[in-house]
Amino acid sequence: MAEHFETYKRRIIDALFHHPGQGKAIGADELYRLTFRDECENKINDTRPLRRIITELRRQGYPIGSISRKLGGGYYWATREELNSWRDRVEKTALKKLQMINHMKKTAKELSGQQRFNF
């Protein structure tokens, strides 16, 4: 994959540019097919390389939003407003996870005499 990384990034950017906004989000399986020119058998396991590249593109500043829904979702080229909304959702999730870790640390400390936890 490393030798084709730039090609895959370009294909993702091109595909998402044609999917502006949440309403036109493209599913991960379809984006995988367009990126890797291969079919996706398992939407979760097979799309890991796709998610890694999308993470890298986001780190580079590309406005890639994502939405999950029971009846579909996917990735899209985000407007400023959508990007702010996406960022707020991700931030809220991250804070919840940090709170959970904090509670687990406190509980582990209380139970330290009963069982050893490594955090």
Residue pairs with C-beta under 8 A, 6 or more apart in sequence:
1 8
1 49
5 53
8 35
8 36
8 49
8 53
9 53
9 56
9 57
11 34
11 35
12 31
12 35
12 50
12 53
12 54
12 57
12 64
13 57
13 62
15 26
15 31
15 34
15 35
16 26
16 31
16 64
16 75
16 76
16 77
17 77
19 25
19 26
19 74
19 75
19 76
19 77
20 76
20 77
20 79
21 76
21 77
21 78
21 79
21 82
22 65
22 67
22 76
22 78
22 82
24 76
25 65
25 66
25 67
25 72
25 73
25 74
25 75
25 76
26 34
26 74
26 75
26 76
27 43
27 72
27 73
27 74
28 40
28 43
28 47
28 50
28 51
28 74
28 75
29 40
29 43
29 47
30 74
31 50
31 74
31 75
32 38
32 40
32 46
32 47
32 50
33 39
33 40
35 50
35 53
36 49
36 50
40 46
40 47
54 64
54 66
54 75
57 64
58 64
63 77
63 78
63 79
63 80
63 83
64 75
64 76
64 77
64 78
65 75
65 76
65 77
65 78
65 82
65 83
65 85
65 86
66 73
66 74
66 75
66 76
66 86
67 73
67 74
67 76
67 86
76 82
78 86
101 119
104 119
105 119
108 117
108 119
111 117
